[in-house]
Structure formats: C-alpha cells, structure tokens
Amino acid sequence: MKINPKYLLFSSLALLLVALVLHVNIFFGLENIPYSIDLFLTAAMVIVWLVSSHLLKQLQKFQPSLTPLQVLRLNTPVWLPFFVVFTGLYAIFNMGMMIRTCWAGNNLRGISGFWIFFFALGLLISWAKMNQQKSAHTEENDE
C-alpha cells in the first residue's frame, strides 16, 4: 500500500492544532466539547498511528543499518524529535495528574494529551518520510 506522506503531514498538523486548542480549553475548565468531537479525535489518533507505523516501516527499509529513532533524527529538523518526546512525557504526566486528582467528569483531560502526542508523532514520521523521498529523488537525478 502506497501512502502519500504529505496527506499525513497536513492532517497531523491540522489535528494537532485542533487537539492543542481543545486541550487548553479542557485544561482551563471549558469542557463543553461535544462527544462526537471527542470520538472523532480519538478515532483520528488511532488512524494516524496506524498510517505512521506503516510509514515508519517504509523508512526503515531504505536505511536498514539504522534504528528507527536514528532514521527519524536524520530526516527531520533537530527540534521535532524533542517536541515529540516532550508531548509523550506530557501526555503521561497529564494522565497521571488526572488520575491522582480524581477529576470527576474531566476524563477528556487525560486523553487529550495523547491526542497531541500521536498527532505530533504522525507529523514527525511523515516529515521524515517526505525528506527521505526527496533525498532519494535527488540522488537519482545526480546519477
């Protein structure tokens, strides 16, 4: 299955921005979010993860001597992997704080951090795949 990483890049970026806005609203107690939006973002998170894992396998095929993390670091800006790690740690911390403080009725705060993480991860992997394709295309033209 051939997947265009540009679609994943733009959809991950748009969904990341929506998730950030909703997370800030939830964080400040403005939790009037319809259930359908929650369900949509959670389903989108799963879809982005599935597509990203497929692209990550493709990335690994072109540079098999490197680990997936090394492939991602070589094909993305320096700051992007750190941003993804930060969002992952924040998602875990955020979920822990929600569980620890027993926020009744504020379950969206726990999952919204994971929305941000998985959309940032989709952004990272699609960016790496686009750069890898661009460099492969450049090498073909050089020969």
C-alpha positions as CSV (number, residue, x, y, z in Angstrom):
1,M,0.0,0.0,0.0
2,K,1.5,3.3,-1.1
3,I,0.7,6.2,1.2
4,N,1.5,9.8,0.3
5,P,3.2,11.3,3.4
6,K,2.0,14.8,2.5
7,Y,-1.6,13.8,3.4
8,L,-0.4,12.5,6.8
9,L,1.7,15.6,7.4
10,F,-1.1,18.1,6.7
11,S,-3.8,16.1,8.5
12,S,-1.5,15.5,11.5
13,L,-0.7,19.2,11.7
14,A,-4.3,20.2,11.5
15,L,-5.4,17.7,14.0
16,L,-2.5,18.6,16.3
17,L,-3.6,22.3,16.3
18,V,-7.3,21.3,17.0
19,A,-6.1,19.0,19.8
20,L,-4.0,21.7,21.3
21,V,-6.9,24.2,21.3
22,L,-9.2,21.7,22.8
23,H,-6.6,20.6,25.4
24,V,-6.1,24.2,26.5
25,N,-9.9,24.7,26.8
26,I,-10.2,21.5,28.8
27,F,-7.2,22.5,31.0
28,F,-9.0,25.7,31.9
29,G,-12.3,24.0,32.6
30,L,-14.1,24.9,29.4
31,E,-15.2,21.3,28.8
32,N,-18.3,21.9,26.7
33,I,-17.0,19.7,23.9
34,P,-19.5,17.5,22.1
35,Y,-19.0,13.8,22.4
36,S,-18.7,13.5,18.6
37,I,-15.6,15.6,18.6
38,D,-14.0,13.5,21.3
39,L,-14.9,10.4,19.4
40,F,-13.6,11.8,16.1
41,L,-10.2,12.9,17.6
42,T,-9.7,9.5,19.3
43,A,-10.5,7.6,16.0
44,A,-8.2,10.0,14.1
45,M,-5.5,9.3,16.7
46,V,-5.7,5.6,16.0
47,I,-5.7,6.1,12.2
48,V,-2.7,8.4,12.4
49,W,-0.9,5.9,14.5
50,L,-1.7,3.0,12.0
51,V,-0.6,5.1,9.0
52,S,2.5,6.4,10.8
53,S,3.6,2.9,11.8
54,H,3.3,1.8,8.2
55,L,5.4,4.8,7.0
56,L,8.0,4.1,9.8
57,K,8.4,0.5,8.4
58,Q,9.0,2.0,4.9
59,L,11.5,4.5,6.4
60,Q,13.4,1.6,7.9
61,K,13.6,-0.3,4.6
62,F,15.7,2.4,3.0
63,Q,18.2,2.7,5.8
64,P,18.2,-0.8,7.4
65,S,21.5,-0.3,9.3
66,L,20.0,2.4,11.4
67,T,17.5,2.2,14.2
68,P,14.1,3.8,13.7
69,L,15.0,6.7,16.0
70,Q,18.2,7.3,14.1
71,V,16.3,7.4,10.8
72,L,13.8,9.9,12.2
73,R,16.5,12.1,13.6
74,L,18.5,12.1,10.4
75,N,15.4,13.1,8.3
76,T,13.8,15.8,10.4
77,P,14.7,19.1,12.0
78,V,16.6,18.8,15.2
79,W,13.8,20.2,17.3
80,L,11.0,18.0,16.1
81,P,12.0,14.7,17.8
82,F,12.5,16.6,21.1
83,F,9.0,18.1,20.7
84,V,7.5,14.6,20.2
85,V,9.3,13.3,23.3
86,F,8.1,16.2,25.3
87,T,4.5,15.7,24.2
88,G,4.8,12.0,25.1
89,L,6.1,12.7,28.5
90,Y,3.5,15.4,29.0
91,A,0.7,13.0,27.9
92,I,1.8,10.5,30.6
93,F,2.2,13.2,33.3
94,N,-1.2,14.7,32.3
95,M,-2.9,11.3,32.6
96,G,-1.2,10.7,35.9
97,M,-2.4,14.1,37.3
98,M,-5.9,13.4,36.1
99,I,-6.0,10.0,37.9
100,R,-4.2,11.3,41.0
101,T,-6.6,14.3,41.5
102,C,-9.7,12.2,40.6
103,W,-11.2,14.8,38.4
104,A,-14.7,13.6,38.1
105,G,-16.2,14.3,34.7
106,N,-12.9,15.6,33.3
107,N,-11.8,12.5,31.6
108,L,-11.1,14.3,28.4
109,R,-8.0,15.9,30.0
110,G,-6.4,12.6,30.3
111,I,-6.8,11.6,26.7
112,S,-6.3,15.0,25.1
113,G,-2.6,14.8,25.9
114,F,-2.4,11.5,24.0
115,W,-4.2,13.2,21.0
116,I,-1.4,15.8,21.0
117,F,1.3,13.1,21.3
118,F,0.1,10.9,18.5
119,F,-0.6,13.8,16.1
120,A,2.9,15.1,16.8
121,L,4.3,11.6,16.1
122,G,2.4,11.5,12.8
123,L,3.9,14.9,12.0
124,L,7.4,13.6,12.8
125,I,7.2,10.4,10.8
126,S,5.5,12.0,7.7
127,W,8.2,14.7,7.7
128,A,10.9,12.1,7.8
129,K,9.3,10.1,5.0
130,M,9.0,13.2,2.8
131,N,12.6,14.2,3.4
132,Q,13.8,10.6,2.7
133,Q,11.8,10.6,-0.6
134,K,13.2,14.0,-1.5
135,S,16.8,12.9,-0.9
136,A,16.3,9.6,-2.8
137,H,14.9,11.6,-5.7
138,T,17.8,14.0,-5.6
139,E,20.3,11.1,-5.6
140,E,18.6,9.6,-8.6
141,N,18.9,12.9,-10.5
142,D,22.6,13.2,-9.6
143,E,23.4,9.9,-11.2
